[in-house]
Amino acid sequence: MNALTPGFHGKPRRLTDRLPPGQYPTEMFPVLSAGPTPRLRTETYTFTLTSETGERHTWDWDGLLALPQEEVTTDLHCVTRWSKFDTRWKGVALDTLLEAAGGAGPRARYIVAESHGGYTTNIPLAEVTGGRAWIVHEYDGFPVSPEHGGPLRLLVPRLYFWKSAKWLKGIRLTVEDEPGFWENAGYHNHGDPWREERTWSD
């Protein structure tokens, strides 16, 4: 199953129509991280989805790969102003994970993505359901490299790329909003590139 971002339905839009304000296109894939790059082994890797009531559902690496996989072609937009078009990923839709865990509870409103190394980021649940987010393990036909968040990272292409947390170890559903690492450092709590939501003052 292919999931395509806006701009790929019907007639293809011009690249300039796919470029949010204040961005520039690049063929490169810059590596930006707040700390050291962890080296994680798939043999011991686990991913945990925690409900807003504290119920935990955990998959090992083989269990994640056994779930329905999707191929995703999408544009990326970084808050540092670069955009990269037509990136190709493979992974599991967050909708699939939620369904496997019994669905989100009626009080769940947000998610908190938690990474190895202590990084977190917050996203409204509505922004990561309905075919809008994936946990991905392949990029351009190869395993996601550690520098780009492998072996597993979040992919939320409709928001600035810092929301697509690297080295993902789990996702928590929450009732209240819990700003994460960059949000507490002054980045915008939402991060819509088309609205240039870069910092709290935007």
Order of alpha helices (4+ residues) and beta strands (2+ residues): beta-beta-beta-beta-alpha-beta-beta-alpha-beta-beta-beta-beta-beta-beta-alpha
